Amino acid sequence: MWEEIKHLGVVVEEPVIIQELVKRIVKIIRDKNLAIMKKGVSFLVTVALMALAFSLASASDPSPLQDTCVAIAEPENAVFVNGKFCKNPNLTKAEDFFYSGLDKPGNVSNPVGSAVTPVNVVQIPGLNTLGISAVRIDYAPYGQNPPHTHPRATEILTVLEGTLLVGFVTSNPENRLFTKVLNKGDVFVFPIGLIHFQFNIGHINAVAIAGLSSQNPGVITIANAVFGSDPAIDPDFLARAFQLEKNVVEYLQSRFWYANN
């Protein structure tokens, strides 16, 4: 028993009555519990701050704080904002939320045989802060939308005409390929940030409409970014990274990399 009392930090230099000893023990236990509670509060504060940081760093668009925030051109010397400056709500009109033209096919007479018609915050200013946009994609026979990513959006694609082979690849280290043949009316989802593609495997033109979970999803076409960067990436570096001969890399860098969007 005395060893347990010493473990609690009670020093008994001379005999004391039991009540006094109990008081000392209770006080030490309370102090220890208070310290534990303080540590618990500190931990909760840390978790809360981390949660706040993660919420601010979320890949999806932030939620709007008002009914509308129609985008306008940035004023001269304006402070940079994450998105677009807002028009005075009293000056907002129906045309700020309207776009006409997705019935018109894009020009697919290009090296990749496809054309992307975007409808994002640039085309519809009223999309500002709403976290959504759309595209129309036209494909020539055997045309493709080359491997690319959207750094800020998940994409959901619906085939309107034709037959598409679509797919995406997961991140390292698995790099799993998920692929599917889509016909008219079929829907497929490409998760945010993952490399994906579409290929028209039919003998006729194909058309798809896609929704994206950002007012400005962005697009990085892999070949264009790697071999068509400005300035060019060191070919010796790329040769080692892709395990190719340097002259092959230099040939690829000399090519014109067409952007279909």
N, C-alpha and C positions, 0 to 999 in steps of 0.2 A: 504493500500500500504506500509506504513512504517513497519507494522508487517512482511510483506513478505520480505522486504529488510533486516530487522533484522534477519530473518530466514536464509538468505544467509550468515550471518556473517559479514555484513557491519556495522561498528560502526561509527555513525555520531555524533561527539562531538559538532560541531558547524555548522551553515548553510554553505553548499557548493554549488557551482554552479552545474547545472544539468549534464553538460558534465563530470565533475570530478566524480560525483556519478555513472554515467553510466560506466565510465572506471573501477571503483572499482568493480562494479557488474560483468562486463565482465571478469575481471581477476579472480574473485572467481569462476565463472562458468567454466572457462578454467581449473583452478586448480582442481576443482572437477571432471571434465571430464577426466583429465589426471590420476587422482587417480583411477577412474573407469577403464580406459584403462589398467593401470598397473595391476589391479586386474584381468582383462580379460586375459592379457598376462600370468600372473602367473597361472591362471586356465588352459589355453591352454597348457602351459609347463607341468603342472601336468598330464593332460590327455594324452599328448604325452608320458611321462615317463611311465604311467600306461599301455598304449598300447604296448610300447616296452617290458615292463616286461611280459605282457600277451603273447606276441609273443614268447618271450624266454621260457616261461613256457608251450608252446603249447604241447599237447599230441602227435601230429604227428611228424614224423622225420623231421629234418631241411633240407632245400633245399641245393643241392650240389652247390659248388662254382667253380666246374671244370667239364669237360666232364666225367671223370672217377676218382674213388678213390678206387682202388682194395685193399681189406683188406690184411694186413700182420700181422704176429705175433708181439706182443708188444716187443720192445727192453727192455733189462734189465734196471731196475730202471727208466723206462720211466715215463713221466708226464701223468697222467690219462687223457684220452680224451673221449668225449661223442660219442662213436662209435668205430671205428677201425683205426689204423694207415694206411696210404696210401702207396701203392707201387709206385715207380718211374714210371710215365706214359710211359716213354720210354721202360720199361721192361714189360709192360702189354701185355697179349696175349689172344687169343680167349678162351682158356681153363678157364680163370678167370671168364668168364661169362656163363659157361656151367655146366650142371649136367645131369647125365644119371641114371635112376633107378626108375622113377615114374610109369613105366609099371609093376613093380614087386609088388605083394600084400604083405602087412604087416602080421605079425604073430598075429592072433586074438585068439590064444589059451591061454587066460589069464582071470583073474577074471572078467574083465569088457567086454570082448568080442569085443575089438576094438584095432586098432593100428594106430598111427599117424606117417607118414613119413614126416619130415620137409624139406623144401628147403628154408633156410634163408641164412644170410651172412656167416654162418659157412660152409655150403655146396657150396655156390657160392660167393666167395670173392668179385666179381664185383658188388654185391648188396649193398655194403657199400655206404651210403649216398643217396641211391635211394628210400628209403621209401616204399619198397614192398617186399613181400615174398609169399611163397605158401606152402601148405601141401596136402598130399594125406591121406585120412582116409578110412580104411577098417573096416567093421563091420561084425561079425558073425551074424547068425540069432538070433534076440533078443539081440544082443550086443548093447552097448551104449557108447557114448562119454560123461562121467559124467559131471554134472554141473561144469562149470569153467568160468574164465574170461581171457581176453587178456588186460593187463593194458595199452598197447601202440598201439593197433590196432583195427580197424573195420575189420570185416570178411565178405566176400561174398562167399557163398558155392553153388556149383553146383553138383547135383546128377548125377552120370554116370551110376550106376546100382542099382536096388532095390528100396525100399520104406522106407523113413525115416520120423519119427515124430520129428520135431525140434521146438525149442522155445527159448525165452529169457524173462527175468523179468526186469522191469524198477526199478529205484531207489526209495528209501523211499520218501514220505510215501505211494505212490500209490501201488508199488509192483505189477504192472499189468503184467499178463502173456500173451505174444503173441505167439501163436503156430500154426503150419501148417503141414499138411501131404504132403511130397514131393515125386514125382515120377521121373523117368528118364528124365533128361533135365530141371527139375525145379531148380530155383535159389532162395536163401533166404539170407537176410543180418542180421548180428548180430552187433549192434552198439558198439562202443568202450567202454570197461570197464564193460559192463553189463553181468550178469550171463546168460549163455546159455548152450544148450545141444542138442544132437542128439540121437535118439533111432531107431534101425532097427526093424520095426514092421512086416517085411516080413519073409517068410519061407526060403529065400535064402540069400546068402551074398550080402552086399551092398557096393558100392564104391562111394566116393565123392572127389572132388577137391575143395580146398578153396584158395582164395587169401586174403592176409592180408596187411594192410596199414602201415607196418613197416618192416625194415630189420631184426628186432629182437622183435617180438610182445610180447614175454613172455607169460607164461600161469600159472594160479593159479587154481588148482583143489580144489574146496571148501572143500570136505571131507578130502583130504590129508593134506591141510593146517591147518584145525581146529583140526582134531583128530590125525594127523600123524606128527605134528611139532616136531622139535628137537632143544632144549629139549621140553618136553610135556608141554602144557598149564595146569595150575592148574585145576584139575577136579572139585573142588568146584566152581570155577568161571564159568566153562563151564556148570555145572549142573544148575546154576542159569540163565545163559544167554540163554540156550536152554530149560529151564523149564523141566529138566529131573532129575531122581534120580542119585545120584553120582555113584552108581554101574553100571548104564547103560553107563555113560560117560567113566568110567574106562574100561568097556568091549570094547567100540568103540576104545579107545586109544590103547588097546592091539592088535587090528587087524592089519594085514599087508595091507597098502593102496597102491595098485598098480598104478604106473604111466604109462599111455599108450602112452607117447610121449617121 
